[in-house]
Amino acid sequence: MEYQKLKEIDIYPLRDMSYDFLGIHLENPFILAAAPSTDNLDMVRRAFEMGWAGAILKTTSVEGNRVDLAYPMMSTFDHEGRKLFGMGNIDLISERHIDEIEHDVKVLKKEFPEKMVAASIMAGRKEDWQSLVERLEKAGADLIECSFSCPQGNIGEDPGKMLAQSLSATELTARWVKEATKKIPVSIKITPHVTDIVEVARAVKRSGCDALTASNSIQALMGIDIRSFSPYPNVGGKSTYSGMTGPAIKPITLRTIAEIARNVDIPILGTGGASTWSDAVEFMAVGAGVVELCTVVMHYGFRVIDDLKSGMSHYLEEMNFSSPAVLVGKALPNIVMHDDLQRKKIRSHINKKLCIACDLCYVACRDGGHMAIDQKPSRVPHVEWERCVGCGLCQHVCPVESCIEMHIMA
Ligand SMILES: Cc1cc2nc3c(=O)[nH]c(=O)nc-3n(C[C@H](O)[C@H](O)[C@H](O)COP(=O)(O)O)c2cc1C
């Protein structure tokens, strides 16, 4: 009720952000990723009412498949006072089987025909993969996402091994799934934990599947209690590797999406570390057609959609872009190999009027750079140009915006 009132006094009208992706009409590029937030009909209903364009329902499996969860399943990577900079989980797929998910898909499609209702699946045997797809397509799902990348292992695989780590298994299984669909698109959710992500993307493309979801959580050991030596999350004194998500993994995901998009012509659903509208712009600029979010929702709630939509809307307006779709791949021409980078000489320049003499650039350059910053006779630092190589470290440790800039040498 309160939320509705707030919406009514929103004085910034949002521009139309709708576009088509994989033949599906979307209100905006923001989709809920497969996770606890999408494992409950009422929660997804509420998210749709609040403005999310679609949801990937948490990964389901065939009836009779046992999902053996261990608790607690969450831990966090807090960094310098920031909670949940990274979040680790040892969750598995949903305990709710296909019969329940079929029901949810039917209800959601009836109540929200304009939303993208997608379902995520995992199986071991060919007949199970195929029956999951057939049943979900019949129930009205708009898209199927196949989890080939659960960090806690796949059904039928060795524990800890992900299907998407094998090229042949990826291609074969993706082919089974695609064969079983009639019309709806299939996306394969992959892991960045491979030697060559491009080869995995090529295997998916060869299978005939329509898209890739890149790229799930990052396997991590979240920490060790230094008194008891128990790892986190502490499950009776022991633990296992977690799937890490949230802001800490964004750069890994950006690289994964970019590397696929630069080499393979296949639509991408981006997931892994996006929290804000500008993160979403970055994901799209390196090749994602939509952005799936999970940890930010688990941290701050479905209401983050208001900021996502309003930020994206104003950005599109400011940049004079007609639709989010025009963002896709915009940064790719600027991602090149190291050999292709320019070799101009640059040097650091400190704006003395802005400098607060905090010492950080001086210490960083002295002990991690080229000893090119001096601070004598006063504490205000100055750059010795003949020593400075232009590495940029000082600029990145400086707490004052625009105080240190890199200048091209004449
Ligand atoms: C607690 C939890 C459970 C998840 N369960 C699933 C799942 O069942 N299937 C799946 O494909 N991804 C699952 N994910 C991964 C998310 O869909 C998403 O890809 C990942 O969290 C990265 O996005 P984020 O950084 O926005 O959280 C889960 C993530 C979390 C945190």
The ligand as an SDF file (V2000), in Angstrom:
LIG
                    3D

 31 33  0  0  0  0  0  0  0  0999 V2000
   21.2390  -18.4520   -3.0090 C   0  0  0  0  0  0  0  0  0  0  0  0
   21.3840  -18.5670   -4.4890 C   0  0  0  0  0  0  0  0  0  0  0  0
   20.7690  -19.5950   -5.1600 C   0  0  0  0  0  0  0  0  0  0  0  0
   20.9080  -19.7410   -6.5340 C   0  0  0  0  0  0  0  0  0  0  0  0
   20.2800  -20.7440   -7.1810 N   0  0  0  0  0  0  0  0  0  0  0  0
   20.4190  -20.8720   -8.5250 C   0  0  0  0  0  0  0  0  0  0  0  0
   19.7320  -21.8960   -9.2220 C   0  0  0  0  0  0  0  0  0  0  0  0
   18.9630  -22.6750   -8.6710 O   0  0  0  0  0  0  0  0  0  0  0  0
   19.9520  -22.0010  -10.5580 N   0  0  0  0  0  0  0  0  0  0  0  0
   20.7760  -21.1490  -11.2410 C   0  0  0  0  0  0  0  0  0  0  0  0
   20.9320  -21.2830  -12.4420 O   0  0  0  0  0  0  0  0  0  0  0  0
   21.4110  -20.1480  -10.5990 N   0  0  0  0  0  0  0  0  0  0  0  0
   21.2550  -19.9920   -9.2720 C   0  0  0  0  0  0  0  0  0  0  0  0
   21.8800  -18.9640   -8.6200 N   0  0  0  0  0  0  0  0  0  0  0  0
   22.7420  -18.0420   -9.3910 C   0  0  0  0  0  0  0  0  0  0  0  0
   21.9770  -16.7870   -9.8310 C   0  0  0  0  0  0  0  0  0  0  0  0
   20.9620  -17.1030  -10.7340 O   0  0  0  0  0  0  0  0  0  0  0  0
   22.9200  -15.7580  -10.4880 C   0  0  0  0  0  0  0  0  0  0  0  0
   23.3610  -16.2670  -11.7230 O   0  0  0  0  0  0  0  0  0  0  0  0
   24.1110  -15.4270   -9.6260 C   0  0  0  0  0  0  0  0  0  0  0  0
   23.6740  -15.1590   -8.3240 O   0  0  0  0  0  0  0  0  0  0  0  0
   24.9050  -14.2420  -10.1470 C   0  0  0  0  0  0  0  0  0  0  0  0
   24.1610  -13.0670  -10.1710 O   0  0  0  0  0  0  0  0  0  0  0  0
   24.2360  -11.9270   -9.0120 P   0  0  0  0  0  0  0  0  0  0  0  0
   25.6700  -11.5420   -8.8660 O   0  0  0  0  0  0  0  0  0  0  0  0
   23.3390  -10.8520   -9.5150 O   0  0  0  0  0  0  0  0  0  0  0  0
   23.7340  -12.5520   -7.7780 O   0  0  0  0  0  0  0  0  0  0  0  0
   21.7210  -18.8100   -7.2520 C   0  0  0  0  0  0  0  0  0  0  0  0
   22.3210  -17.7530   -6.5700 C   0  0  0  0  0  0  0  0  0  0  0  0
   22.1570  -17.6180   -5.2070 C   0  0  0  0  0  0  0  0  0  0  0  0
   22.8130  -16.4630   -4.5020 C   0  0  0  0  0  0  0  0  0  0  0  0
  1  2  1  0
  2  3  1  0
  2 30  2  0
  3  4  2  0
  4  5  1  0
  4 28  1  0
  5  6  2  0
  6  7  1  0
  6 13  1  0
  7  8  2  0
  7  9  1  0
  9 10  1  0
 10 11  2  0
 10 12  1  0
 12 13  2  0
 13 14  1  0
 14 15  1  0
 14 28  1  0
 15 16  1  0
 16 17  1  0
 16 18  1  0
 18 19  1  0
 18 20  1  0
 20 21  1  0
 20 22  1  0
 22 23  1  0
 23 24  1  0
 24 25  2  0
 24 26  1  0
 24 27  1  0
 28 29  2  0
 29 30  1  0
 30 31  1  0
M  END
$$$$
